[in-house]
Amino acid sequence: MDITPRQLQLGRFWKKYLRLTRAGVPTLGALDIIAREEKAPEFQAVIQAMQSALAEGNLLSEVMGEHPELFSLSAIELVRTAEKGGQWDIVVEELADGYLEGTFD
């Protein structure tokens, strides 16, 4: 199955986020690193906006919901589930794999 450039971009984002946070980097630090390494200015701006909103105390699912052009309802719901249940590694891995396999739009 062919994946779109956006799916590839999001798959890579979630893979990098997973690897950084698994290694112990806090979420805000991980987003800072990912934003600084991101080459696409539009996506970099979204990551920075997400980082700012999280620093203000918003939930990740809420922040993602502010960018429906980028994050699908399925992705937002998976994150919301992780926020409630705490299975971050599993959810983030599912997100990364889902985008890279073309499951998520």
Rosetta blueprint (number, residue, H / E / L):
1 M L
2 D L
3 I L
4 T L
5 P H
6 R H
7 Q H
8 L H
9 Q H
10 L H
11 G H
12 R H
13 F H
14 W H
15 K H
16 K H
17 Y H
18 L H
19 R H
20 L H
21 T H
22 R H
23 A L
24 G L
25 V L
26 P L
27 T H
28 L H
29 G H
30 A H
31 L H
32 D H
33 I H
34 I H
35 A H
36 R H
37 E H
38 E L
39 K L
40 A L
41 P H
42 E H
43 F H
44 Q H
45 A H
46 V H
47 I H
48 Q H
49 A H
50 M H
51 Q H
52 S H
53 A H
54 L H
55 A H
56 E L
57 G L
58 N L
59 L L
60 L H
61 S H
62 E H
63 V H
64 M H
65 G H
66 E L
67 H L
68 P L
69 E L
70 L L
71 F L
72 S L
73 L H
74 S H
75 A H
76 I H
77 E H
78 L H
79 V H
80 R H
81 T H
82 A H
83 E H
84 K H
85 G H
86 G L
87 Q L
88 W H
89 D H
90 I H
91 V H
92 V H
93 E H
94 E H
95 L H
96 A H
97 D H
98 G H
99 Y H
100 L H
101 E H
102 G L
103 T L
104 F L
105 D L
